[in-house]
């Protein structure tokens, strides 16, 4: 994909089978295989194995820590 789009590989993680790409426009993207991670006792590196997309999504955290917010004041005479 990097060759076809002109993107450069910024970083790669062989253990997690992922790569971060930067495109000529400045946009970045992270591409990774769907996977399951098991963290062994004593907090060593996680053991990574291939998984279905459903298994991968179950293991991810989709918490939003920040949201952009723009306050819009109603105009005079409106509502």
Secondary structure per residue as TSV (DSSP state, phi and psi in degrees):
chain	resnum	aa	ss	phi	psi
A	1	X	-	360.0	-40.2
A	2	X	H	-61.5	-42.1
A	3	X	H	-64.5	-44.1
A	4	X	H	-67.4	-36.4
A	5	X	H	-94.9	-9.5
A	6	X	T	83.6	8.0
A	7	X	-	-75.6	156.4
A	8	X	E	-112.5	147.4
A	9	X	E	-83.6	116.6
A	10	X	E	-82.9	-43.3
A	11	X	E	-153.0	157.2
A	12	X	E	-141.1	142.4
A	13	X	E	-122.0	103.0
A	14	X	T	-65.1	-35.7
A	15	X	T	-63.9	-44.7
A	16	X	T	-92.6	-0.9
A	17	X	T	53.6	54.6
A	18	X	E	-135.7	160.4
A	19	X	E	-146.1	146.5
A	20	X	E	-107.7	129.3
A	21	X	E	-113.2	147.9
A	22	X	E	-121.6	126.8
A	23	X	-	-92.2	160.2
A	24	X	T	-55.3	-25.2
A	25	X	T	-78.2	-9.7
A	26	X	S	99.4	-11.4
A	27	X	-	-68.2	148.6
A	28	X	E	-122.6	156.4
A	29	X	E	-149.2	147.9
A	30	X	E	-113.3	130.8
A	31	X	E	-120.0	133.3
A	32	X	E	-146.8	154.9
A	33	X	-	-75.5	152.2
A	34	X	-	-69.9	136.7
A	35	X	E	-152.6	164.6
A	36	X	E	-117.6	142.0
A	37	X	E	-121.9	133.5
A	38	X	E	-120.1	123.9
A	39	X	-	-96.9	113.1
A	40	X	-	-69.2	165.4
A	41	X	G	-57.6	155.9
A	42	X	G	70.6	14.6
A	43	X	G	50.3	48.7
A	44	X	-	-81.8	-173.7
A	45	X	S	-58.5	144.1
A	46	X	-	-66.4	147.5
A	47	X	E	-88.6	122.8
A	48	X	E	-107.7	133.9
A	49	X	E	-138.8	151.6
A	50	X	E	-60.2	151.0
A	51	X	-	-149.8	167.5
A	52	X	-	-74.8	165.3
A	53	X	H	-63.5	-35.6
A	54	X	H	-64.5	-42.5
A	55	X	H	-65.1	-40.6
A	56	X	H	-61.3	-48.0
A	57	X	H	-64.7	-34.9
A	58	X	H	-62.1	-28.7
A	59	X	T	-89.5	0.5
A	60	X	-	-98.3	155.3
A	61	X	-	-104.2	117.3
A	62	X	-	-105.2	29.4
A	63	X	-	-70.5	132.5
A	64	X	-	-92.1	122.1
A	65	X	-	-95.6	-22.9
A	66	X	-	-146.5	142.7
A	67	X	-	-131.0	136.6
A	68	X	-	-68.6	142.8
A	69	X	-	-140.4	132.4
A	70	X	-	-128.3	118.9
A	71	X	-	-80.5	129.5
A	72	X	-	-116.9	117.8
A	73	X	-	-85.0	137.2
A	74	X	-	-66.7	146.0
A	75	X	-	-74.0	156.5
A	76	X	T	-59.3	134.5
A	77	X	T	84.1	0.2
A	78	X	-	-102.5	130.6
A	79	X	-	51.7	360.0
